Amino acid sequence: MYVRRHYSLWSTFYWSKKPFLFGFIYSLIVAQLAIRFELDFAFPWQPISVIGIAVAFYLGFKNNSSYDRTWEARKIWGSIVNNSRSFAAASLAFVQGKEAKSIQREMIFRHLAWLTALRHQLRLSREWEHTSERLNNQFRPTVCEDYNSKLFGELSEFLPQDEVEYLRTKTNVATQVMRRQAARLQELKDQDYIEDFRHMELHQLMVSFYEDQGKSERIKNFPFPRQYSSTALWLTVIFSVFVPFGMLDVLHGHQAWLPYFCPFVSAFVIWIFFLMEKIGDYSENPFEGTYNDVPITSIARGIEIDLKEMLDEEEVPGPIQDEHGFLL
C-alpha cells in the first residue's frame, strides 16, 4: 500500500510507460506512412469515439469490481484487528487459576502464530498474479516469501518447538493452529480454568477468525473472473489500434502539425486507457505483494504490539515502517 499523499506524476508515468512508448512508435509509423506516401489512412473519428466510450464504461466496471475486492480484503483484516483485541482481553479476563498468567500468554501467543501463518499463506504466489513485478528486495519473483524457512522460524517465536514440528506436516498451517487453539480451550474448560459460558464466548471469537480466514482465502484463491479481465484488455488494444487513424482524420488539413501532434496525441490517448486498465488489473489481487496490496504485515504487527502490551511483555516490537512510501 502506498502511504504518501500522492503518487508523483513521474512515478505514475514510469509505472505505465510501456503503452505510451509503444503507442507513440505505432502512431509515428502510421503518420509517417500517411505523409510520405500520401496514403489516405484516415478513419472517421466519430465511430472510434463511440468505441472509446464503450471501452471506458467497461474499464469502469472492471475498476469498480477490482476496488471492491481490495476494500473487502481491508474490511476483513479490520475485523481481524477488532476480534484479536477482543480475544486477548477476554483471555486475560476469563482464564482463572494458579497458572493463569502462563496460560493467558500461551493462548495469546498461539493467536499471534495464527496471524503469522495466515499472512504468509496469503502471500504465496498464484499463476494469475503479477509475480514478476513485486516490490523490489521485498519478495522473490516466484514465491512472495520464503515460505518454509521464514514461516516456521517466526512461528518458533510464539509456539513450543514440538508444536512447530507438528505444523510442518500440515498443508494449511493457519487452520491447524486455530484447531489446536480450540482443543486447548476445551482442555482449559475441562480443568476448570474457564467457565462454560466464558468458554463459549472465546470459542465464538475463534469461529469469527475462521470466517475471516475463509474470506481472505476466497479472495486469494479465486481470481477476478478472467473473461472480464481479458475482455477489458483486448477491447483496449482494439481501440488503441484505431486511435492513430482517427487522429489523422481529426488533424486533416493541418499538414504542418500532423507529423508532430498525431503520434503524441495518439500515444497520450492510448496511455490514458491502458493506465485505467492497469490500475484495475493491479487492484484485483490485494495479497500479491505489489504496489497496491492491503498491508497485512503492518496490520499483523499492529495486532502483535497491542496484544503484547496487554500481556505487559518487556520486548514489544515497533511498528512496520514504510519503504519509499510503500507499506507491506
N, C-alpha and C positions, 0 to 999 in steps of 0.2 A: 504494500500500500504506500502511495506517495503521500507524505505528510506536510509538505510545504504548501504555501498558499496557491501557487500556480506552477504548472509545467511551463518552462520557458518556451518561447516561440521556436528557438533553435532546437531544443531537445524534442519538441513535438515534430518538427520537420525531420530531424535526424532519424527519429524512430520510424518514420513513414516515408523516407526519401525515395525508395525504390520506385513506387508508382509514378512519382513526379519525373524522375530521371528517364524511365522507360517511356513515359508518355511524351516527354519532350523530344526524345530521339525519334520516336514513331511519328509524331506530328511534324517534326522538321523534315523527315523523309517525304511525307505526303505533300507538304507545302513546296518543297524544292522540286519535286516531280511535276507538280501543277504549274509552277512558274517557268522552269527551264524548258519543259516540253509543251507548254501551253495546252495542258490537258484539262478538260472540264471535269474535275473531281467533285465539284460542289454538290452537296445534298441539301435539300430544303431544311432549314433549322427547325421548323415547327414540329414535324413528326419526331425528330430527335429529342426535342424538348419534352414531348409527351412521354417518350421512353424514359427520359431522365426523371420526370415526376413519378412515374410508376416505380422506378428503382429506388427513389428516395423514400417513398412510402414503405417499400419492402424492407429497406435498411432500417427505417424507424421501428418497424415491428421487431426485427431481429435485435436491435439495440435495447428495446424495452424488455424483451424476453431475457436477454443476457443480464441486464441490470437486475431483473427480478431474482435471478439465480444468485448473484453476488449479494444482494440485500438479504435474501433469505438465509444465506450462509452466515452473514453477520448477526442476524437475529438469533440464529441457533446458538452461536457462541456467546451472545449476550445472555441467553438463557442458561448456558453452562456456567457463566460467571455468577449469576444470581443464585443458582441452585448449589453451586460449590460452597459459597459463603454460608448458605442455609445449612448444608450438610455439616460443615465444620462447627458452626455454632450449636447445632443440635447434638453433635457428637460430644462436644465439651460439656453440654448441659445434661445430657441424658445418661451418659455412662457413669456409673457409681461403683464404689468398692475400693478395696485396698490398692489394686493395681490400676486404678482409673487413669492416672496420668500416662502410663506407658501404653495402655490400650487406646486412649484417645489419639496419642501420637501415631500409633500403628495404623489406625483407621484413616486418619487424615493423610499420612504419607502414602498409603495404598491408593487413595484417591488421586494424589499427585502423580503416582505411577500410571494410573489410568489416563490422565490428561496427556502425559508424555507419550504413551503408546498410541493414543488416538491421533495426536498431531503428526507423529512420524508416519503413521499409516496413511494419513490423508495427503502426505507429500510424496508418496510413491508415484512413479510415472504411469501414465496411461497413454496408449498409442495415439489418441486424438488430441493430446495436449501439446503445447509448444515446448517440447523437451529440449530443443537446441537453442532456445532463446531465454533461458532462465537467467536470473540475476548473476552477474559475473562474480566469481570467487565465493559464492554462497552455496550453490548447488551444482552437482555434477550434471552433465548433459543428459545422461540416460536415466539415472535414478537420482531423485532430488536430494536425498540424504543417504549416506552410507548406512543402510537400514540395520544390518545385523550388529556391527560393532558399535555404532553410535547409540542405537536404541537400548541395547542391553547394558551398555556402560552407564547410561543415565538411569535406567531402572535400578541399578545397584545402589544408587544413592537413596532410594526410597523403600526397597524391599530386601528381605533376607536373601542370601545367595541361593539357598535351596529353592526358594520360590522363583527366582530369576531363571535358574536352570530348568525348572518345570515349564516355565513360559516359553523357553527356547523351542520346545517341541510343538507349539501351537501355531496355527495359521493366523488367527485373529487375536492378537495379544490383548488388545483393549477389552474385548469381550470376556476373555478368561480372567483378566484382573478384576473386573466387576463381578464375575461369578464367584471368585474367591472372597471378594468383599462380602457378598451376600451370605456365603457359607459361614464366614467368620462372625457375621452379625447374628446368625442363628445360634452359633456356639455361645456367644455372649448372653443371649436371651436364656438359653438353657442353664447357664451358670449364674443366672440372676444378676448379671451386671446391668441389664436393661429390662425395663418392664415391658409387658406385652404391647400396650398402646404405643409406647415410645419406639419399640421395635418396628411396628407397622409404619410409623411416621418416617423413620430412617429408610425403611425398605421402599416406601413410596418415592423418596428422593432418588434412590438408585434406579427405580423404574424411569424417572424423568431423564436420568443420564443415559440409559439405554435408548430412550426415544431420541434424544439429541444426537447420539452417536449414529443411530439409524438414519436420521435425516441428513446428517453430514455425509454418510456413505452413499446415500441416494444421489446427492449432487455430484459426489466424486465419481461414482461408478456408472452413472447414466449420463452420457454426453448430451449436450444440446442437440436435438434431432438433426442428423446430417443432411436430410433433404432440405431443411430450411437454411442451414449454414451454407451448403453447397450452392443452392439456387441464388442466394444473395451474392455470392462471389461471382458466379458466371453471368448473372444479369449485369453486374457492374462492369465486367470485362466486355460484354457485348456493347453496352452503352459507350464505353471508352473507345471502342474501335470506331464508332461513328462520329465521335466528337470532332476530330480534325476536319472531316469532310463538311460537317455543319459549319465550322468556323470559316471555311473557305467561302461558304455562301454568305455568312454574316459580313465578312470583310471584303466582299466582292466590290470592285470599283475603287479600292484603296491599295493599288498595286505597290506603292512605295512603302506601305506599312505591313503588307502581307507577310513577307518573309520573316519579319521580326515578331509580330504580335500573334500570328497564328500558332506557332509552336508553343510560345509561352502561355498564352491564354488557354489553349487546349490542355497543356500539361497541368495548369492550375486547376481547371475543372475536373480533370481525371484524378488529381491528387485529393481533392475535397471528397469525392465519392469513395475513393479507396480508404481515406482516413476514417470516414464513418464506418465502413465495413470492418476495418481493422480494430477500431475501438470495440465494436460488438464482439468480434472474434476473440479478443483478449479479455473479455469480461465473462465469457461463458464458463470458465473453469476457475473458481475462486480459491482453489487449494493447490495450484500447479507450481507455485514458486516463481511467478513472474511479477511484472510491474504493478499489476492491479489486484494482487491477492488480498484476501482477508488476512490480517496479520495474526495468525493463530499462535505463533511462537511468542509474540509480545503479550497476547491475551493470556496465554497459559502462564507466562512469567508473572503477570499481574496477580493471577489467582494464587500462585505459589507464595508470593510476598504476603498477600492478605492472610493466607492460612497459617504460614509460619509465624507471623506476628500474633495471630490468635493463640498459638501454642507458646508464645514467649520464647521462641528459639533464638539462640545467640547469633547464629550465622544465617542471615537473611540476604539473598542476592538482590542486586539492584535491578531496576527496570531495563528492558532491552532498548538500546539506543538506535536511532535511525542511522543508516549509512548512505550519504549523499542524497538524503531525503526519502529513502526507502526504508520502511519498517516491515519486518517479516512477521 
